[in-house]
C-alpha cells in the first residue's frame, strides 16, 4: 500500500462497505498527514450526490405508489437529521478535545490545511 494514498484506499474500502450494505454514511478518514470525507446516500433515499450538486429523485413517476414516494422522502429526511445530529455531537466533542490540546499542550491548528477536497461523493 502506498503510504501517500493510504487514506484514499481506506476511504474506498469504507465506501464499498456502505454500498454493499446500501447504507447512508458520512465518513471522515484522517491519516498522519492528510484527511478527507465523503457522504453517501443509499438507493432507498431520494437524495443523490453529484460532484457539484445535490439532486432529489422524488417525482411521482419515480415511484410505484404515492405511499412509496412518501416513505422514501421520510427515510431521506431521517438520514439527513441523523447525520446532522451526529455531526453536531462530533463537532462538540472534537471542539472540547481540541481546546484541551491547545490549553494543555500548546497545540495550534489552521483549518483546511492538508485536507483532500475530493468532490466525487
Secondary structure as the mmCIF struct_conf table of DSSP 4:
data_model
#
loop_
_struct_conf.conf_type_id
_struct_conf.id
_struct_conf.beg_label_comp_id
_struct_conf.beg_label_asym_id
_struct_conf.beg_label_seq_id
_struct_conf.end_label_comp_id
_struct_conf.end_label_asym_id
_struct_conf.end_label_seq_id
HELX_RH_3T_P HELX_RH_3T_P1 UNK A 3 UNK A 5
HELX_RH_AL_P HELX_RH_AL_P1 UNK A 6 UNK A 21
TURN_TY1_P TURN_TY1_P1 UNK A 22 UNK A 22
STRN STRN1 UNK A 25 UNK A 30
BEND BEND1 UNK A 32 UNK A 33
STRN STRN2 UNK A 35 UNK A 40
TURN_TY1_P TURN_TY1_P2 UNK A 43 UNK A 44
BEND BEND2 UNK A 45 UNK A 46
STRN STRN3 UNK A 47 UNK A 50
TURN_TY1_P TURN_TY1_P3 UNK A 51 UNK A 52
STRN STRN4 UNK A 53 UNK A 56
HELX_RH_3T_P HELX_RH_3T_P2 UNK A 60 UNK A 62
BEND BEND3 UNK A 63 UNK A 65
HELX_RH_AL_P HELX_RH_AL_P2 UNK A 66 UNK A 105
TURN_TY1_P TURN_TY1_P4 UNK A 111 UNK A 114
STRN STRN5 UNK A 115 UNK A 115
#
